[in-house]
């Protein structure tokens, strides 16, 4: 019995040693920074004045009366809706097309995936030139006889432009995830449905979509969280403008911290962002039981 107990203890030690780096990393880079942000949010911290004053929940009360924060939340909402819908629909459509095993699919797969590995800032800078009033997009439209707008200088078109740039940047990743899921759908199920007289749309709706629903859940969570954390694209393309039309929540947080030196208030906004991401993720995770295949 003593020998067995010693072996069990050794197994425990090996197990703890294996998980220790992950646990320590999570504590050092997730739990501790989150706790520090919550602590900072309870203070008025001005780096230039070198003041760090405890104010309790004052920063959270300030958020309720901040019209700029309300505008940032609304901009984040529109950006997230546009990005999530376009990204998922386009990625799924491309994956279905590439799954047909047509000639040239490898080339097209590389073409759509290549933006994923390109530097985000470099990608955004290129698009900032293309979207200027005399840029490549309007040059192409001029050939077709269309007078294009200055995409980044009008409130409506600026948000649309930022959404499209981000969709093209990341759609390749979701496309690959969907493609892998589609290739895992058993062909015998498709063939059985085809013999029963089911058309292409019926087979897709009744067989393909349920079987790839776990991947749809994964893609939706990744895309929604990513849409709420967008920063570089806004900073490079529009700087939050024109007006505050593209000032999303993360960019507003950045402005409060590094332009206005309101680090305490910015920390409170960061806590709000964490809560929003957490709630949306939990809602999606709980809803999986209603529509994700094999989830009960």
ZAMITI-918697 format. One record per residue: residue in three letters; y, z, x of N, C-alpha, C in turn. Coordinates in pm, whole numbers, padded with zeros to 5 digits, always signed. Atoms other than C-alpha are relative to their C-alpha. Layout:
N
AlaYZXYZXYZX;...
REM end
This chain:
296
Unk-00121+00000+00083+00000+00000+00000+00125+00000+00085;Unk-00117-00006-00089+00234+00083+00287+00029-00136+00060;Unk-00019+00133-00057+00171-00259+00440+00066-00093-00101;Unk-00057+00084+00105+00249-00428+00107+00147+00034-00019;Unk-00139-00042+00017+00569-00225+00068+00088-00050+00115;Unk-00077+00049-00115+00680-00318+00419+00023-00151-00012;Unk-00016+00145+00017+00618-00686+00344+00103-00031-00108;Unk-00097+00021+00107+00814-00660+00021+00140+00027+00049;Unk-00135-00032-00053+01104-00493+00202+00048-00111+00092;Unk-00040+00111-00088+01100-00770+00461+00044-00121-00082;Unk-00039+00111+00088+01113-01027+00181+00139+00024-00059;Unk-00132-00033+00053+01409-00843+00032+00109-00024+00104;Unk-00099+00017-00105+01589-00838+00364+00027-00148+00030;Unk-00017+00144-00022+01525-01208+00416+00082-00062-00113;Unk-00075+00052+00116+01651-01281+00064+00147+00036+00007;Unk-00140-00043-00012+01965-01072+00115+00071-00075+00112;Unk-00061+00072-00112+02027-01241+00449+00033-00144-00039;Unk-00022+00138+00043+01998-01583+00283+00122-00010-00091;Unk-00110+00009+00098+02244-01507+00002+00129+00062+00053;Unk-00118-00069-00051+02482-01298+00216+00116-00095+00031;Unk-00115+00089-00029+02690-01595+00346+00070-00049-00126;Unk-00060+00048+00124+02741-01725-00008+00078+00111-00068;Unk-00065-00113+00066+02825-01382-00149+00128+00039+00075;Unk-00118-00035-00079+03061-01298+00138+00108-00107-00011;Unk-00097+00108+00016+03223-01640+00110+00069+00006-00134;Unk-00060-00011+00133+03276-01594-00263+00097+00118-00008;Unk-00089-00117+00000+03424-01248-00209+00128-00028+00079;Unk-00116+00022-00087+03653-01365+00072+00092-00110-00050;Unk-00081+00117+00035+03768-01696-00075+00019-00021-00150;Unk-00019+00012+00145+03743-01644-00453+00047+00132-00060;Unk-00030-00127+00066+03738-01282-00566+00124+00065+00061;Unk-00115-00064-00065+03981-01142-00307+00131-00074-00025;Unk-00126+00071+00031+04244-01420-00344+00041+00014-00147;Unk-00032-00016+00141+04219-01393-00723+00059+00138-00028;Unk-00054-00135+00016+04272-01019-00707+00139+00014+00058;Unk-00133-00004-00060+04570-01066-00475+00103-00071-00087;Unk-00092+00071+00089+04725-01320-00713+00036+00086-00120;Unk-00029-00090+00112+04691-01075-01002+00095+00111+00044;Unk-00088-00106-00052+04852-00804-00787+00142-00052+00022;Unk-00132+00059-00022+05137-01034-00685+00072-00027-00132;Unk-00062+00032+00128+05194-01128-01050+00066+00121-00064;Unk-00060-00123+00053+05286-00766-01121+00124+00041+00078;Unk-00115-00032-00084+05570-00781-00870+00105-00112-00006;Unk-00105+00099-00024+05901-00956-00819+00011-00016+00151;Unk+00013+00022-00144+05854-01109-00475+00089-00116+00043;Unk-00090+00101-00054+06136-01293-00305-00013+00001+00151;Unk+00027+00006-00143+06038-01405+00043+00129-00004+00080;Unk-00125+00013-00075+06390-01499+00153+00076+00132+00005;Unk-00070-00129+00003+06536-01166+00044-00088+00113+00052;Unk+00096-00098-00050+06225-00983+00173-00010+00120-00094;Unk+00016-00105+00101+06185-00789-00153-00134-00015-00068;Unk+00131-00002+00066+05860-00689-00318+00000+00120-00092;Unk-00024-00109+00095+05929-00483-00630-00099-00006-00115;Unk+00094-00006+00111+05674-00370-00886+00075-00010-00132;Unk-00066+00019+00129+05773-00494-01234-00100+00005-00115;Unk+00099-00009+00105+05448-00449-01425-00027-00135-00064;Unk+00032+00123+00075+05390-00709-01697+00125-00083-00030;Unk-00126+00071+00028+05749-00836-01686-00014-00151+00019;Unk+00017+00143-00023+05647-01172-01540-00077-00067-00113;Unk+00076+00056+00111+05397-01224-01821+00086-00007-00126;Unk-00092+00006+00112+05660-01138-02080+00100-00113+00016;Unk-00094+00108-00028+05894-01386-01913-00059-00135-00036;Unk+00063+00128+00031+05642-01665-01965+00015-00036-00147;Unk-00008+00026+00143+05664-01627-02342+00132-00062-00040;Unk-00132+00051+00033+06035-01713-02337+00043-00114+00091;Unk-00033+00105-00098+06020-01984-02068-00025-00138-00062;Unk+00014+00134+00058+06090-02325-02223-00057-00099+00101;Unk+00054+00087-00104+06012-02492-01890-00151+00009+00008;Unk+00145-00019-00001+05664-02343-01896-00064-00066-00121;Unk+00053+00065+00121+05612-02463-02252-00006-00152+00019;Unk-00001+00144-00027+05712-02816-02146-00112-00037+00098;Unk+00106+00026-00098+05472-02794-01850-00137+00005-00065;Unk+00128-00009+00071+05186-02685-02077-00022-00123-00088;Unk+00011+00118+00084+05260-02974-02313-00031-00124+00085;Unk+00027+00112-00090+05272-03222-02025-00144+00004+00051;Unk+00138-00015-00045+04941-03083-01896-00098-00040-00109;Unk+00086+00035+00112+04791-03124-02242-00013-00151-00014;Unk+00003+00145+00014+04888-03490-02269-00070-00066+00118;Unk+00065+00056-00119+04780-03560-01913-00151+00020-00007;Unk+00143-00029+00007+04442-03394-01965-00070-00085-00105;Unk+00061+00081+00106+04374-03572-02294-00015-00144+00046;Unk+00006+00139-00045+04463-03912-02150-00100-00021+00111;Unk+00091+00016-00114+04272-03859-01827-00146+00016-00041;Unk+00140-00029+00036+03957-03711-01979-00058-00112-00086;Unk+00051+00104+00090+03923-03969-02257-00020-00132+00076;Unk+00010+00128-00071+03996-04274-02038-00107+00005+00109;Unk+00093-00010-00112+03793-04149-01743-00145-00003-00047;Unk+00140-00009+00046+03477-04061-01933-00044-00129-00068;Unk+00036+00122+00071+03482-04366-02160-00018-00116+00098;Unk+00008+00111-00095+03552-04609-01874-00118+00018+00095;Unk+00113-00025-00091+03299-04444-01642-00133-00029-00068;Unk+00125+00025+00072+03027-04458-01908-00018-00149-00024;Unk+00009+00144+00023+03108-04820-01991-00041-00074+00128;Unk+00034+00064-00126+03095-04923-01625-00145+00030+00039;Unk+00137-00037-00035+02770-04732-01573-00100-00080-00084;Unk+00089+00078+00086+02609-04908-01871-00008-00144+00048;Unk-00001+00138-00048+02717-05247-01739-00076-00014+00132;Unk+00066+00007-00130+02597-05174-01385-00149+00030-00010;Unk+00142-00032+00018+02265-05050-01522-00079-00119-00052;Unk+00068+00118+00053+02186-05399-01653-00071-00080+00108;Unk+00064+00068-00113+02067-05508-01306+00039-00147+00008;Unk-00054+00135-00010+02289-05815-01308+00032-00032+00145;Unk-00036+00036-00138+02368-06010-00989+00138+00055+00038;Unk-00128-00051-00048+02644-05851-00783+00032+00142-00038;Unk-00028-00137+00044+02609-05500-00928+00025+00094+00118;Unk-00023-00085-00119+02589-05345-00580+00143-00014+00050;Unk-00138+00024-00044+02922-05505-00486+00098+00069-00093;Unk-00089-00063+00096+03089-05389-00806-00009+00153+00007;Unk+00017-00145-00013+02945-05039-00764+00080+00052+00118;Unk-00078-00039-00118+03096-05019-00416+00149-00012-00026;Unk-00142+00023+00030+03426-05159-00543+00057+00115-00082;Unk-00052-00105+00087+03464-04895-00814-00012+00138+00063;Unk+00017-00131-00061+03339-04607-00599+00090+00020+00121;Unk-00077-00012-00123+03547-04681-00288+00129+00082-00013;Unk-00120-00085+00009+03869-04520-00424-00029+00149+00010;Unk+00033-00143-00004+03684-04187-00444+00010+00054+00142;Unk+00002-00046-00138+03655-04168-00064+00131-00030+00074;Unk-00130+00027-00060+04010-04290+00002+00086+00125-00008;Unk-00091-00114+00002+04270-04028+00093+00086-00002-00126;Unk-00075-00009+00125+04440-03906-00223+00146-00035+00020;Unk-00142+00026-00025+04788-03915-00072+00022-00148+00031;Unk-00014+00142-00034+04737-04264+00078-00015-00086-00126;Unk+00021+00073+00125+04603-04391-00256+00124+00007-00089;Unk-00116-00019+00086+04901-04246-00443+00123-00071+00054;Unk-00114+00069-00060+05157-04384-00197-00007-00149-00027;Unk+00016+00144+00027+05016-04735-00236+00037-00031-00145;Unk-00032+00023+00141+05038-04706-00613+00148+00023-00029;Unk-00143-00022+00022+05394-04573-00589+00080-00126+00030;Unk-00066+00127-00029+05496-04905-00432-00035-00104-00107;Unk+00041+00098+00100+05296-05109-00683+00072+00021-00133;Unk-00059-00033+00129+05462-04930-00976+00152-00001-00001;Unk-00146+00012-00002+05823-04979-00864+00045-00115-00089;Unk-00054+00105+00087+06053-05201-01069-00026-00139+00058;Unk+00027+00128-00065+06006-05482-00813-00134+00002+00073;Unk+00130-00015-00066+05650-05382-00723-00102-00103-00045;Unk+00106+00096+00025+05322-05563-00745-00041-00011-00145;Unk+00041+00004+00140+05241-05467-01104+00096-00087-00081;Unk-00097+00080+00073+05566-05610-01241+00004-00143+00050;Unk+00008+00136-00051+05530-05910-01011-00111-00078-00069;Unk+00112+00065+00070+05193-05986-01171+00037-00027-00145;Unk-00041+00020+00140+05339-05934-01520+00100-00113-00013;Unk-00099+00108+00003+05625-06170-01435-00066-00137+00001;Unk+00075+00127-00002+05373-06444-01360-00049-00034-00140;Unk+00048+00021+00137+05243-06394-01715+00113-00012-00099;Unk-00115+00011+00089+05597-06408-01853+00039+00130-00066;Unk-00030-00131+00057+05620-06035-01924+00096+00074+00092;Unk-00097-00076-00076+05919-05828-01814-00044+00148+00003;Unk+00053-00136-00009+05763-05503-01693+00109+00104+00022;Unk-00099-00107-00017+05948-05168-01697-00007+00060+00140;Unk+00010-00082-00120+06023-04938-01408-00091+00117-00036;Unk+00103-00087+00054+05703-04748-01465+00024+00148+00027;Unk-00013-00140-00040+05795-04428-01284+00135+00060-00036;Unk-00134-00048+00031+06150-04396-01420+00025+00014-00149;Unk-00011-00021+00144+06083-04379-01793-00101+00107-00039;Unk+00083-00115+00030+05937-04068-01953-00139-00039-00050;Unk+00130+00037+00056+05661-04240-02151-00086-00073+00102;Unk+00079+00080-00094+05554-04494-01890-00036+00079+00126;Unk+00031-00080-00120+05569-04236-01608-00130+00077-00020;Unk+00123-00074+00026+05300-04021-01768-00119-00093-00008;Unk+00109+00097+00009+05090-04326-01851-00040-00049+00139;Unk+00028+00049-00135+05122-04451-01492-00078+00102+00081;Unk+00069-00104-00076+05015-04118-01343-00145+00014-00048;Unk+00135-00010+00054+04715-04102-01576-00087-00115+00050;Unk+00077+00117-00042+04604-04456-01488-00035+00008+00149;Unk+00026-00013-00144+04640-04393-01114-00114+00099+00024;Unk+00104-00100-00018+04422-04083-01143-00134-00048-00055;Unk+00124+00054+00056+04166-04260-01363-00067-00092+00101;Unk+00057+00094-00096+04119-04539-01110-00047+00071+00127;Unk+00039-00073-00121+04094-04281-00830-00137+00065-00015;Unk+00121-00082+00014+03806-04080-00977-00105-00058-00092;Unk+00097+00052+00095+03632-04304-01229-00131-00038+00069;Unk+00120+00039-00072+03388-04418-00960-00100+00113+00014;Unk+00091-00115-00013+03244-04068-00915-00075+00024-00129;Unk+00065-00020+00130+03177-04022-01285-00092-00117-00033;Unk+00084+00117+00022+03041-04376-01299-00136+00016+00069;Unk+00124-00021-00074+02782-04292-01031-00087+00107-00066;Unk+00075-00105+00069+02682-03974-01214-00065-00054-00127;Unk+00056+00060+00121+02638-04164-01540-00109-00101+00032;Unk+00099+00101-00039+02450-04443-01364-00132+00065+00038;Unk+00121-00073-00036+02205-04195-01215-00071+00053-00124;Unk+00060-00052+00123+02152-04042-01558-00064-00113-00081;Unk+00055+00114+00075+02100-04384-01721-00131-00050+00061;Unk+00122+00047-00066+01840-04479-01463-00116+00097-00018;Unk+00106-00097+00028+01650-04163-01554-00051-00004-00142;Unk+00047+00012+00138+01611-04265-01919-00132-00078-00001;Unk+00130+00068-00001+01241-04356-01974+00006-00136-00070;Unk-00003+00135+00056+01204-04729-02032-00095-00014-00119;Unk+00095+00011+00110+00906-04673-02261+00062+00042-00134;Unk-00068-00039+00123+01132-04499-02514+00085-00115-00052;Unk-00080+00116+00040+01366-04797-02514-00088-00109-00058;Unk+00089+00105+00045+01075-05036-02554-00060+00033-00136;Unk+00056-00041+00130+00925-04835-02841+00103-00018-00111;Unk-00107+00017+00100+01258-04834-03023+00027-00147-00025;Unk-00022+00145+00016+01298-05206-02960-00109-00061-00088;Unk+00110+00050+00083+00956-05273-03114+00014+00044-00145;Unk-00023-00048+00137+01057-05065-03416+00118-00069-00066;Unk-00110+00076+00059+01351-05299-03468+00138+00059+00024;Unk-00131-00059-00028+01631-05078-03332+00083-00092+00087;Unk-00090+00083-00078+01930-05272-03206+00052+00072+00122;Unk-00052-00057-00124+02113-05213-02881+00085+00123-00025;Unk-00087-00114+00028+02374-04982-03035-00081+00119-00051;Unk+00081-00109+00053+02113-04779-03225-00080+00066+00113;Unk+00074-00057-00113+01905-04736-02907+00092+00082+00088;Unk-00094-00073-00084+02213-04630-02714+00039+00132-00066;Unk-00046-00121+00069+02325-04381-02980-00112+00103-00020;Unk+00108-00091+00035+01983-04234-03064-00089+00040+00117;Unk+00088-00030-00114+01806-04243-02727+00081+00028+00126;Unk-00070-00012-00129+02042-04297-02434+00097+00117+00001;Unk-00101-00106+00001+02327-04067-02534-00062+00141-00001;Unk+00060-00135-00008+02105-03763-02612-00061+00031+00135;Unk+00067-00027-00127+01912-03803-02287+00097+00017+00116;Unk-00099-00016-00108+02226-03830-02072+00105+00105-00036;Unk-00099-00099+00043+02412-03556-02263+00022+00112+00103;Unk-00030-00099-00105+02362-03299-01979+00099-00053+00104;Unk-00095+00059-00095+02544-03539-01747+00138-00012-00062;Unk-00130+00006+00068+02818-03589-02007+00067+00136+00004;Unk-00056-00136-00008+02863-03211-02014+00055+00027+00139;Unk-00045-00021-00138+02885-03197-01634+00128-00077+00028;Unk-00117+00085-00026+03132-03486-01618+00122+00052-00074;Unk-00114-00049+00078+03350-03341-01894+00058+00126+00061;Unk-00049-00122-00063+03372-03002-01723+00077-00033+00128;Unk-00066+00038-00125+03455-03158-01385+00134-00067-00026;Unk-00122+00078+00027+03714-03394-01534+00109+00087-00060;Unk-00101-00086+00062+03889-03134-01749+00059+00096+00102;Unk-00050-00091-00103+03913-02884-01464+00088-00075+00099;Unk-00080+00080-00092+04038-03158-01231+00133-00041-00058;Unk-00126+00041+00063+04300-03270-01483+00102+00113-00003;Unk-00092-00115+00004+04446-02920-01495+00048+00041+00139;Unk-00036-00037-00136+04469-02898-01116+00075-00111+00074;Unk-00066+00114-00064+04654-03226-01050+00135+00044+00059;Unk-00127-00034-00065+04941-03191-00802+00054-00114+00086;Unk-00047+00097-00098+04961-03449-00524+00051-00127-00067;Unk-00041+00121+00067+04982-03744-00761+00138+00015-00062;Unk-00130-00027+00061+05274-03588-00947+00109+00008+00106;Unk-00099-00019-00105+05453-03491-00628+00040-00132+00065;Unk-00028+00126-00068+05425-03835-00468+00059-00104-00095;Unk-00041+00107+00091+05472-04057-00775+00132+00029-00070;Unk-00115-00025+00087+05734-03884-00990+00080+00125+00036;Unk-00071-00125-00028+05828-03544-00847+00023+00082-00125;Unk-00015-00073+00125+05781-03408-01198+00088-00068-00102;Unk-00093+00068+00089+06030-03649-01350-00062-00122-00067;Unk-00144-00024+00026+06197-03826-01507+00019+00117-00097;Unk-00017-00126+00071+06336-03507-01649-00112+00093+00039;Unk+00120-00083-00024+06036-03278-01685-00123-00063-00063;Unk+00105+00066+00079+05813-03538-01850-00137+00004+00067;Unk+00130-00005-00069+05542-03524-01581-00017+00131+00079;Unk+00015-00131-00065+05590-03163-01470-00115+00075-00066;Unk+00117-00069+00052+05239-03034-01532-00002+00143+00051;Unk-00001-00143-00026+05140-02670-01499-00006+00033+00149;Unk+00012-00029-00143+05036-02675-01132+00129-00037+00073;Unk-00125+00039-00065+05353-02861-01033+00112+00097-00035;Unk-00100-00101+00039+05565-02613-01229-00021+00128+00078;Unk+00033-00117-00083+05386-02332-01047+00055-00019+00141;Unk-00051+00031-00134+05469-02500-00716+00152+00011+00006;Unk-00146-00007+00002+05835-02532-00814+00048+00144+00000;Unk-00042-00140+00009+05862-02165-00906-00020+00073+00133;Unk+00031-00071-00124+05703-02051-00580+00080-00052+00118;Unk-00050+00055-00125+05834-02289-00315+00139-00064-00010;Unk-00138+00047+00014+06162-02414-00460+00094+00112-00042;Unk-00084-00108+00051+06292-02108-00642-00037+00136+00058;Unk+00043-00123-00067+06110-01844-00430-00037+00111-00098;Unk+00045-00096+00101+05976-01675-00745-00152+00015+00012;Unk+00143-00005-00026+05636-01593-00599-00074+00091-00100;Unk+00062-00086+00100+05565-01314-00845-00022-00073-00131;Unk+00012+00076+00124+05635-01534-01144-00099-00114+00016;Unk+00096+00107-00026+05440-01821-00986-00142+00054-00003;Unk+00133-00061+00003+05145-01585-00942-00045+00026-00144;Unk+00033-00019+00142+05161-01500-01313-00042-00132-00064;Unk+00037+00132+00051+05150-01872-01392-00138-00039+00051;Unk+00132+00028-00056+04851-01905-01159-00110+00075-00078;Unk+00096-00076+00081+04673-01632-01356-00020-00069-00135;Unk+00010+00074+00125+04753-01822-01676-00087-00125+00016;Unk+00081+00119-00027+04606-02138-01524-00148+00036+00013;Unk+00139-00044-00016+04290-01950-01425-00062+00032-00136;Unk+00051-00037+00133+04252-01814-01779-00027-00125-00083;Unk+00017+00124+00076+04300-02160-01932-00126-00073+00046;Unk+00118+00069-00053+04040-02317-01701-00127+00075-00038;Unk+00118-00081+00033+03797-02030-01759-00037-00013-00146;Unk+00027+00007+00144+03832-02041-02138-00056-00138-00037;Unk+00048+00135+00032+03792-02420-02157-00141-00024+00052;Unk+00134+00017-00056+03489-02412-01930-00105+00077-00081;Unk+00093-00079+00081+03325-02133-02131-00022-00063-00137;Unk+00014+00065+00130+03395-02315-02458-00093-00121+00010;Unk+00088+00115-00018+03231-02630-02325-00143+00045+00024;Unk+00134-00047-00032+02938-02433-02191-00070+00055-00125;Unk+00059-00053+00122+02883-02255-02522-00029-00110-00101;Unk+00021+00108+00096+02918-02576-02722-00118-00089+00034;Unk+00109+00087-00043+02637-02739-02524-00122+00013-00091;Unk+00118-00024+00084+02379-02585-02758+00000-00088-00125;Unk-00010+00081+00122+02506-02806-03041-00026-00147+00025;Unk+00009+00145-00020+02494-03144-02872-00072-00042+00129;Unk+00069+00036-00123+02325-03129-02530-00151+00005-00021;Unk+00144+00011+00020+01962-03240-02534-00075+00107+00079;Unk+00084-00104-00060+01701-02968-02459+00073+00133+00016;Unk-00071-00128-00006+01964-02692-02495-00018+00071-00134;Unk+00019-00077+00122+01886-02418-02744+00069+00134+00011;
REM end
